Amino acid sequence: MVVLYGNHPSDRFEDSWKTVLSSNLSKYEQLAKLTKTVTNTMVEKKNDKFTIKVDLEPHSVKIIELIPQ
């Protein structure tokens, strides 16, 4: 039986997901590391909105920490 939308990789890919994961594990670990995006950049407030320019790779997510000074 093939489950189209399972909650576990095995539901959809049987055991072949283990091969993909183990062959690409170092790549996934590298992608999971958080890197510093910008340092000492001023954030501007205009019309009750904060604006900061951050260059991102396509389909990426960044955690942004704002520290008042």
mmCIF file as gemmi writes it, N, C-alpha and C atoms, coordinates in Angstrom:
data_model
loop_
_atom_site.group_PDB
_atom_site.id
_atom_site.type_symbol
_atom_site.label_atom_id
_atom_site.label_alt_id
_atom_site.label_comp_id
_atom_site.label_asym_id
_atom_site.label_entity_id
_atom_site.label_seq_id
_atom_site.pdbx_PDB_ins_code
_atom_site.Cartn_x
_atom_site.Cartn_y
_atom_site.Cartn_z
_atom_site.occupancy
_atom_site.B_iso_or_equiv
_atom_site.pdbx_formal_charge
_atom_site.auth_seq_id
_atom_site.auth_asym_id
_atom_site.pdbx_PDB_model_num
ATOM 1 N N . MET Axp A 1 ? 0.841 -1.172 0 1 0 ? 1 A 1
ATOM 2 C CA . MET Axp A 1 ? 0 0 0 1 0 ? 1 A 1
ATOM 3 C C . MET Axp A 1 ? 0.898 1.251 0 1 0 ? 1 A 1
ATOM 4 N N . VAL Axp A 2 ? 0.577 2.209 -0.838 1 0 ? 2 A 1
ATOM 5 C CA . VAL Axp A 2 ? 1.328 3.456 -0.903 1 0 ? 2 A 1
ATOM 6 C C . VAL Axp A 2 ? 0.45 4.57 -0.349 1 0 ? 2 A 1
ATOM 7 N N . VAL Axp A 3 ? 0.957 5.264 0.663 1 0 ? 3 A 1
ATOM 8 C CA . VAL Axp A 3 ? 0.243 6.394 1.241 1 0 ? 3 A 1
ATOM 9 C C . VAL Axp A 3 ? 0.785 7.647 0.578 1 0 ? 3 A 1
ATOM 10 N N . LEU Axp A 4 ? -0.077 8.419 -0.037 1 0 ? 4 A 1
ATOM 11 C CA . LEU Axp A 4 ? 0.368 9.587 -0.784 1 0 ? 4 A 1
ATOM 12 C C . LEU Axp A 4 ? 0.948 10.67 0.118 1 0 ? 4 A 1
ATOM 13 N N . TYR Axp A 5 ? 0.274 10.981 1.225 1 0 ? 5 A 1
ATOM 14 C CA . TYR Axp A 5 ? 0.741 12.039 2.122 1 0 ? 5 A 1
ATOM 15 C C . TYR Axp A 5 ? 0.874 11.487 3.528 1 0 ? 5 A 1
ATOM 16 N N . GLY Axp A 6 ? 1.961 10.84 3.81 1 0 ? 6 A 1
ATOM 17 C CA . GLY Axp A 6 ? 2.18 10.293 5.143 1 0 ? 6 A 1
ATOM 18 C C . GLY Axp A 6 ? 2.882 11.29 6.045 1 0 ? 6 A 1
ATOM 19 N N . ASN Axp A 7 ? 2.98 10.946 7.329 1 0 ? 7 A 1
ATOM 20 C CA . ASN Axp A 7 ? 3.645 11.813 8.301 1 0 ? 7 A 1
ATOM 21 C C . ASN Axp A 7 ? 5.109 11.461 8.486 1 0 ? 7 A 1
ATOM 22 N N . HIS Axp A 8 ? 5.531 10.365 7.937 1 0 ? 8 A 1
ATOM 23 C CA . HIS Axp A 8 ? 6.904 9.897 8.088 1 0 ? 8 A 1
ATOM 24 C C . HIS Axp A 8 ? 7.453 9.608 6.692 1 0 ? 8 A 1
ATOM 25 N N . PRO Axp A 9 ? 8.729 9.869 6.444 1 0 ? 9 A 1
ATOM 26 C CA . PRO Axp A 9 ? 9.283 9.614 5.107 1 0 ? 9 A 1
ATOM 27 C C . PRO Axp A 9 ? 9.031 8.189 4.607 1 0 ? 9 A 1
ATOM 28 N N . SER Axp A 10 ? 9.034 7.207 5.519 1 0 ? 10 A 1
ATOM 29 C CA . SER Axp A 10 ? 8.808 5.819 5.106 1 0 ? 10 A 1
ATOM 30 C C . SER Axp A 10 ? 7.407 5.614 4.532 1 0 ? 10 A 1
ATOM 31 N N . ASP Axp A 11 ? 6.443 6.435 4.965 1 0 ? 11 A 1
ATOM 32 C CA . ASP Axp A 11 ? 5.083 6.322 4.442 1 0 ? 11 A 1
ATOM 33 C C . ASP Axp A 11 ? 5.045 6.61 2.948 1 0 ? 11 A 1
ATOM 34 N N . ARG Axp A 12 ? 5.91 7.492 2.512 1 0 ? 12 A 1
ATOM 35 C CA . ARG Axp A 12 ? 5.882 7.9 1.108 1 0 ? 12 A 1
ATOM 36 C C . ARG Axp A 12 ? 6.985 7.259 0.272 1 0 ? 12 A 1
ATOM 37 N N . PHE Axp A 13 ? 8.163 7.07 0.886 1 0 ? 13 A 1
ATOM 38 C CA . PHE Axp A 13 ? 9.324 6.616 0.121 1 0 ? 13 A 1
ATOM 39 C C . PHE Axp A 13 ? 9.835 5.243 0.55 1 0 ? 13 A 1
ATOM 40 N N . GLU Axp A 14 ? 9.112 4.548 1.39 1 0 ? 14 A 1
ATOM 41 C CA . GLU Axp A 14 ? 9.541 3.272 1.96 1 0 ? 14 A 1
ATOM 42 C C . GLU Axp A 14 ? 10.915 3.465 2.595 1 0 ? 14 A 1
ATOM 43 N N . ASP Axp A 15 ? 11.864 2.591 2.36 1 0 ? 15 A 1
ATOM 44 C CA . ASP Axp A 15 ? 13.165 2.727 3.016 1 0 ? 15 A 1
ATOM 45 C C . ASP Axp A 15 ? 14.206 3.467 2.184 1 0 ? 15 A 1
ATOM 46 N N . SER Axp A 16 ? 13.861 3.864 0.957 1 0 ? 16 A 1
ATOM 47 C CA . SER Axp A 16 ? 14.851 4.538 0.106 1 0 ? 16 A 1
ATOM 48 C C . SER Axp A 16 ? 15.254 5.906 0.639 1 0 ? 16 A 1
ATOM 49 N N . TRP Axp A 17 ? 14.458 6.527 1.505 1 0 ? 17 A 1
ATOM 50 C CA . TRP Axp A 17 ? 14.809 7.833 2.064 1 0 ? 17 A 1
ATOM 51 C C . TRP Axp A 17 ? 16.079 7.746 2.905 1 0 ? 17 A 1
ATOM 52 N N . LYS Axp A 18 ? 16.33 6.571 3.507 1 0 ? 18 A 1
ATOM 53 C CA . LYS Axp A 18 ? 17.534 6.417 4.343 1 0 ? 18 A 1
ATOM 54 C C . LYS Axp A 18 ? 18.803 6.556 3.504 1 0 ? 18 A 1
ATOM 55 N N . THR Axp A 19 ? 18.776 6.041 2.287 1 0 ? 19 A 1
ATOM 56 C CA . THR Axp A 19 ? 19.925 6.138 1.39 1 0 ? 19 A 1
ATOM 57 C C . THR Axp A 19 ? 20.169 7.584 1 1 0 ? 19 A 1
ATOM 58 N N . VAL Axp A 20 ? 19.101 8.289 0.663 1 0 ? 20 A 1
ATOM 59 C CA . VAL Axp A 20 ? 19.221 9.703 0.273 1 0 ? 20 A 1
ATOM 60 C C . VAL Axp A 20 ? 19.74 10.52 1.45 1 0 ? 20 A 1
ATOM 61 N N . LEU Axp A 21 ? 19.19 10.294 2.639 1 0 ? 21 A 1
ATOM 62 C CA . LEU Axp A 21 ? 19.623 11.043 3.819 1 0 ? 21 A 1
ATOM 63 C C . LEU Axp A 21 ? 21.092 10.781 4.128 1 0 ? 21 A 1
ATOM 64 N N . SER Axp A 22 ? 21.493 9.535 4.171 1 0 ? 22 A 1
ATOM 65 C CA . SER Axp A 22 ? 22.881 9.235 4.537 1 0 ? 22 A 1
ATOM 66 C C . SER Axp A 22 ? 23.872 9.724 3.477 1 0 ? 22 A 1
ATOM 67 N N . SER Axp A 23 ? 23.491 9.689 2.19 1 0 ? 23 A 1
ATOM 68 C CA . SER Axp A 23 ? 24.413 10.176 1.153 1 0 ? 23 A 1
ATOM 69 C C . SER Axp A 23 ? 24.555 11.687 1.167 1 0 ? 23 A 1
ATOM 70 N N . ASN Axp A 24 ? 23.56 12.397 1.669 1 0 ? 24 A 1
ATOM 71 C CA . ASN Axp A 24 ? 23.588 13.863 1.646 1 0 ? 24 A 1
ATOM 72 C C . ASN Axp A 24 ? 23.671 14.48 3.038 1 0 ? 24 A 1
ATOM 73 N N . LEU Axp A 25 ? 23.946 13.681 4.047 1 0 ? 25 A 1
ATOM 74 C CA . LEU Axp A 25 ? 23.912 14.169 5.427 1 0 ? 25 A 1
ATOM 75 C C . LEU Axp A 25 ? 24.838 15.359 5.657 1 0 ? 25 A 1
ATOM 76 N N . SER Axp A 26 ? 26.064 15.314 5.15 1 0 ? 26 A 1
ATOM 77 C CA . SER Axp A 26 ? 26.989 16.433 5.373 1 0 ? 26 A 1
ATOM 78 C C . SER Axp A 26 ? 26.465 17.713 4.718 1 0 ? 26 A 1
ATOM 79 N N . LYS Axp A 27 ? 25.829 17.578 3.558 1 0 ? 27 A 1
ATOM 80 C CA . LYS Axp A 27 ? 25.238 18.736 2.881 1 0 ? 27 A 1
ATOM 81 C C . LYS Axp A 27 ? 24.106 19.324 3.732 1 0 ? 27 A 1
ATOM 82 N N . TYR Axp A 28 ? 23.242 18.453 4.266 1 0 ? 28 A 1
ATOM 83 C CA . TYR Axp A 28 ? 22.119 18.924 5.086 1 0 ? 28 A 1
ATOM 84 C C . TYR Axp A 28 ? 22.609 19.573 6.376 1 0 ? 28 A 1
ATOM 85 N N . GLU Axp A 29 ? 23.678 19.028 6.97 1 0 ? 29 A 1
ATOM 86 C CA . GLU Axp A 29 ? 24.238 19.629 8.188 1 0 ? 29 A 1
ATOM 87 C C . GLU Axp A 29 ? 24.805 21.014 7.89 1 0 ? 29 A 1
ATOM 88 N N . GLN Axp A 30 ? 25.439 21.168 6.751 1 0 ? 30 A 1
ATOM 89 C CA . GLN Axp A 30 ? 25.983 22.467 6.335 1 0 ? 30 A 1
ATOM 90 C C . GLN Axp A 30 ? 24.848 23.475 6.137 1 0 ? 30 A 1
ATOM 91 N N . LEU Axp A 31 ? 23.773 23.049 5.469 1 0 ? 31 A 1
ATOM 92 C CA . LEU Axp A 31 ? 22.63 23.929 5.221 1 0 ? 31 A 1
ATOM 93 C C . LEU Axp A 31 ? 21.925 24.334 6.509 1 0 ? 31 A 1
ATOM 94 N N . ALA Axp A 32 ? 22.003 23.497 7.544 1 0 ? 32 A 1
ATOM 95 C CA . ALA Axp A 32 ? 21.298 23.761 8.796 1 0 ? 32 A 1
ATOM 96 C C . ALA Axp A 32 ? 22.032 24.746 9.7 1 0 ? 32 A 1
ATOM 97 N N . LYS Axp A 33 ? 23.307 25.038 9.396 1 0 ? 33 A 1
ATOM 98 C CA . LYS Axp A 33 ? 24.066 25.961 10.247 1 0 ? 33 A 1
ATOM 99 C C . LYS Axp A 33 ? 23.558 27.386 10.078 1 0 ? 33 A 1
ATOM 100 N N . LEU Axp A 34 ? 23.436 28.077 11.203 1 0 ? 34 A 1
ATOM 101 C CA . LEU Axp A 34 ? 23.032 29.482 11.17 1 0 ? 34 A 1
ATOM 102 C C . LEU Axp A 34 ? 24.269 30.343 10.973 1 0 ? 34 A 1
ATOM 103 N N . THR Axp A 35 ? 24.213 31.234 10.013 1 0 ? 35 A 1
ATOM 104 C CA . THR Axp A 35 ? 25.333 32.139 9.77 1 0 ? 35 A 1
ATOM 105 C C . THR Axp A 35 ? 24.881 33.576 10.018 1 0 ? 35 A 1
ATOM 106 N N . LYS Axp A 36 ? 25.823 34.408 10.382 1 0 ? 36 A 1
ATOM 107 C CA . LYS Axp A 36 ? 25.509 35.812 10.613 1 0 ? 36 A 1
ATOM 108 C C . LYS Axp A 36 ? 25.266 36.481 9.268 1 0 ? 36 A 1
ATOM 109 N N . THR Axp A 37 ? 24.144 37.169 9.149 1 0 ? 37 A 1
ATOM 110 C CA . THR Axp A 37 ? 23.761 37.803 7.888 1 0 ? 37 A 1
ATOM 111 C C . THR Axp A 37 ? 24.352 39.202 7.774 1 0 ? 37 A 1
ATOM 112 N N . VAL Axp A 38 ? 24.125 40.03 8.778 1 0 ? 38 A 1
ATOM 113 C CA . VAL Axp A 38 ? 24.602 41.411 8.758 1 0 ? 38 A 1
ATOM 114 C C . VAL Axp A 38 ? 25.066 41.784 10.17 1 0 ? 38 A 1
ATOM 115 N N . THR Axp A 39 ? 26.035 42.664 10.248 1 0 ? 39 A 1
ATOM 116 C CA . THR Axp A 39 ? 26.536 43.131 11.537 1 0 ? 39 A 1
ATOM 117 C C . THR Axp A 39 ? 26.547 44.649 11.54 1 0 ? 39 A 1
ATOM 118 N N . ASN Axp A 40 ? 26.197 45.215 12.671 1 0 ? 40 A 1
ATOM 119 C CA . ASN Axp A 40 ? 26.239 46.679 12.856 1 0 ? 40 A 1
ATOM 120 C C . ASN Axp A 40 ? 25.483 47.432 11.769 1 0 ? 40 A 1
ATOM 121 N N . THR Axp A 41 ? 24.293 47.005 11.47 1 0 ? 41 A 1
ATOM 122 C CA . THR Axp A 41 ? 23.464 47.674 10.478 1 0 ? 41 A 1
ATOM 123 C C . THR Axp A 41 ? 22.325 48.376 11.199 1 0 ? 41 A 1
ATOM 124 N N . MET Axp A 42 ? 22.114 49.606 10.852 1 0 ? 42 A 1
ATOM 125 C CA . MET Axp A 42 ? 21.027 50.362 11.46 1 0 ? 42 A 1
ATOM 126 C C . MET Axp A 42 ? 19.708 50.001 10.784 1 0 ? 42 A 1
ATOM 127 N N . VAL Axp A 43 ? 18.681 49.872 11.594 1 0 ? 43 A 1
ATOM 128 C CA . VAL Axp A 43 ? 17.34 49.599 11.09 1 0 ? 43 A 1
ATOM 129 C C . VAL Axp A 43 ? 16.59 50.92 11.107 1 0 ? 43 A 1
ATOM 130 N N . GLU Axp A 44 ? 15.951 51.248 9.984 1 0 ? 44 A 1
ATOM 131 C CA . GLU Axp A 44 ? 15.224 52.51 9.9 1 0 ? 44 A 1
ATOM 132 C C . GLU Axp A 44 ? 13.753 52.306 10.203 1 0 ? 44 A 1
ATOM 133 N N . LYS Axp A 45 ? 13.18 53.282 10.919 1 0 ? 45 A 1
ATOM 134 C CA . LYS Axp A 45 ? 11.745 53.264 11.18 1 0 ? 45 A 1
ATOM 135 C C . LYS Axp A 45 ? 11.125 54.415 10.403 1 0 ? 45 A 1
ATOM 136 N N . LYS Axp A 46 ? 10.18 54.093 9.551 1 0 ? 46 A 1
ATOM 137 C CA . LYS Axp A 46 ? 9.513 55.101 8.749 1 0 ? 46 A 1
ATOM 138 C C . LYS Axp A 46 ? 8.046 54.703 8.63 1 0 ? 46 A 1
ATOM 139 N N . ASN Axp A 47 ? 7.162 55.615 8.952 1 0 ? 47 A 1
ATOM 140 C CA . ASN Axp A 47 ? 5.723 55.338 8.913 1 0 ? 47 A 1
ATOM 141 C C . ASN Axp A 47 ? 5.352 54.106 9.727 1 0 ? 47 A 1
ATOM 142 N N . ASP Axp A 48 ? 5.921 54.014 10.935 1 0 ? 48 A 1
ATOM 143 C CA . ASP Axp A 48 ? 5.657 52.885 11.844 1 0 ? 48 A 1
ATOM 144 C C . ASP Axp A 48 ? 6.069 51.533 11.282 1 0 ? 48 A 1
ATOM 145 N N . LYS Axp A 49 ? 7.021 51.503 10.343 1 0 ? 49 A 1
ATOM 146 C CA . LYS Axp A 49 ? 7.526 50.25 9.791 1 0 ? 49 A 1
ATOM 147 C C . LYS Axp A 49 ? 9.04 50.227 9.902 1 0 ? 49 A 1
ATOM 148 N N . PHE Axp A 50 ? 9.578 49.068 10.24 1 0 ? 50 A 1
ATOM 149 C CA . PHE Axp A 50 ? 11.025 48.883 10.296 1 0 ? 50 A 1
ATOM 150 C C . PHE Axp A 50 ? 11.499 48.297 8.973 1 0 ? 50 A 1
ATOM 151 N N . THR Axp A 51 ? 12.62 48.816 8.479 1 0 ? 51 A 1
ATOM 152 C CA . THR Axp A 51 ? 13.163 48.32 7.207 1 0 ? 51 A 1
ATOM 153 C C . THR Axp A 51 ? 14.635 47.982 7.379 1 0 ? 51 A 1
ATOM 154 N N . ILE Axp A 52 ? 15.011 46.793 6.926 1 0 ? 52 A 1
ATOM 155 C CA . ILE Axp A 52 ? 16.409 46.384 6.902 1 0 ? 52 A 1
ATOM 156 C C . ILE Axp A 52 ? 16.618 45.594 5.62 1 0 ? 52 A 1
ATOM 157 N N . LYS Axp A 53 ? 17.719 45.864 4.935 1 0 ? 53 A 1
ATOM 158 C CA . LYS Axp A 53 ? 17.999 45.174 3.686 1 0 ? 53 A 1
ATOM 159 C C . LYS Axp A 53 ? 18.837 43.931 3.989 1 0 ? 53 A 1
ATOM 160 N N . VAL Axp A 54 ? 18.325 42.773 3.594 1 0 ? 54 A 1
ATOM 161 C CA . VAL Axp A 54 ? 19.021 41.505 3.805 1 0 ? 54 A 1
ATOM 162 C C . VAL Axp A 54 ? 18.975 40.715 2.505 1 0 ? 54 A 1
ATOM 163 N N . ASP Axp A 55 ? 20.148 40.33 2.006 1 0 ? 55 A 1
ATOM 164 C CA . ASP Axp A 55 ? 20.203 39.501 0.802 1 0 ? 55 A 1
ATOM 165 C C . ASP Axp A 55 ? 20.025 38.04 1.2 1 0 ? 55 A 1
ATOM 166 N N . LEU Axp A 56 ? 19.082 37.358 0.553 1 0 ? 56 A 1
ATOM 167 C CA . LEU Axp A 56 ? 18.807 35.96 0.857 1 0 ? 56 A 1
ATOM 168 C C . LEU Axp A 56 ? 18.906 35.102 -0.398 1 0 ? 56 A 1
ATOM 169 N N . GLU Axp A 57 ? 19.317 33.866 -0.195 1 0 ? 57 A 1
ATOM 170 C CA . GLU Axp A 57 ? 19.277 32.889 -1.271 1 0 ? 57 A 1
ATOM 171 C C . GLU Axp A 57 ? 17.809 32.54 -1.524 1 0 ? 57 A 1
ATOM 172 N N . PRO Axp A 58 ? 17.468 32.091 -2.733 1 0 ? 58 A 1
ATOM 173 C CA . PRO Axp A 58 ? 16.081 31.684 -2.989 1 0 ? 58 A 1
ATOM 174 C C . PRO Axp A 58 ? 15.633 30.59 -2.015 1 0 ? 58 A 1
ATOM 175 N N . HIS Axp A 59 ? 14.406 30.67 -1.564 1 0 ? 59 A 1
ATOM 176 C CA . HIS Axp A 59 ? 13.79 29.689 -0.663 1 0 ? 59 A 1
ATOM 177 C C . HIS Axp A 59 ? 14.546 29.55 0.648 1 0 ? 59 A 1
ATOM 178 N N . SER Axp A 60 ? 15.064 30.646 1.173 1 0 ? 60 A 1
ATOM 179 C CA . SER Axp A 60 ? 15.809 30.563 2.417 1 0 ? 60 A 1
ATOM 180 C C . SER Axp A 60 ? 15.061 31.283 3.538 1 0 ? 60 A 1
ATOM 181 N N . VAL Axp A 61 ? 15.503 31.004 4.737 1 0 ? 61 A 1
ATOM 182 C CA . VAL Axp A 61 ? 14.913 31.61 5.931 1 0 ? 61 A 1
ATOM 183 C C . VAL Axp A 61 ? 16.066 32.107 6.783 1 0 ? 61 A 1
ATOM 184 N N . LYS Axp A 62 ? 15.925 33.269 7.379 1 0 ? 62 A 1
ATOM 185 C CA . LYS Axp A 62 ? 16.943 33.801 8.276 1 0 ? 62 A 1
ATOM 186 C C . LYS Axp A 62 ? 16.279 34.202 9.588 1 0 ? 62 A 1
ATOM 187 N N . ILE Axp A 63 ? 16.968 33.932 10.667 1 0 ? 63 A 1
ATOM 188 C CA . ILE Axp A 63 ? 16.524 34.4 11.979 1 0 ? 63 A 1
ATOM 189 C C . ILE Axp A 63 ? 17.156 35.765 12.17 1 0 ? 63 A 1
ATOM 190 N N . ILE Axp A 64 ? 16.335 36.767 12.456 1 0 ? 64 A 1
ATOM 191 C CA . ILE Axp A 64 ? 16.843 38.129 12.619 1 0 ? 64 A 1
ATOM 192 C C . ILE Axp A 64 ? 16.633 38.547 14.079 1 0 ? 64 A 1
ATOM 193 N N . GLU Axp A 65 ? 17.721 38.934 14.723 1 0 ? 65 A 1
ATOM 194 C CA . GLU Axp A 65 ? 17.658 39.398 16.091 1 0 ? 65 A 1
ATOM 195 C C . GLU Axp A 65 ? 17.915 40.903 16.097 1 0 ? 65 A 1
ATOM 196 N N . LEU Axp A 66 ? 16.974 41.652 16.615 1 0 ? 66 A 1
ATOM 197 C CA . LEU Axp A 66 ? 17.11 43.109 16.724 1 0 ? 66 A 1
ATOM 198 C C . LEU Axp A 66 ? 17.441 43.452 18.166 1 0 ? 66 A 1
ATOM 199 N N . ILE Axp A 67 ? 18.546 44.173 18.363 1 0 ? 67 A 1
ATOM 200 C CA . ILE Axp A 67 ? 18.998 44.533 19.705 1 0 ? 67 A 1
ATOM 201 C C . ILE Axp A 67 ? 18.963 46.055 19.828 1 0 ? 67 A 1
ATOM 202 N N . PRO Axp A 68 ? 18.156 46.602 20.739 1 0 ? 68 A 1
ATOM 203 C CA . PRO Axp A 68 ? 18.095 48.058 20.906 1 0 ? 68 A 1
ATOM 204 C C . PRO Axp A 68 ? 19.416 48.605 21.433 1 0 ? 68 A 1
ATOM 205 N N . GLN Axp A 69 ? 19.782 49.791 20.934 1 0 ? 69 A 1
ATOM 206 C CA . GLN Axp A 69 ? 21.033 50.41 21.395 1 0 ? 69 A 1
ATOM 207 C C . GLN Axp A 69 ? 20.763 51.823 21.833 1 0 ? 69 A 1
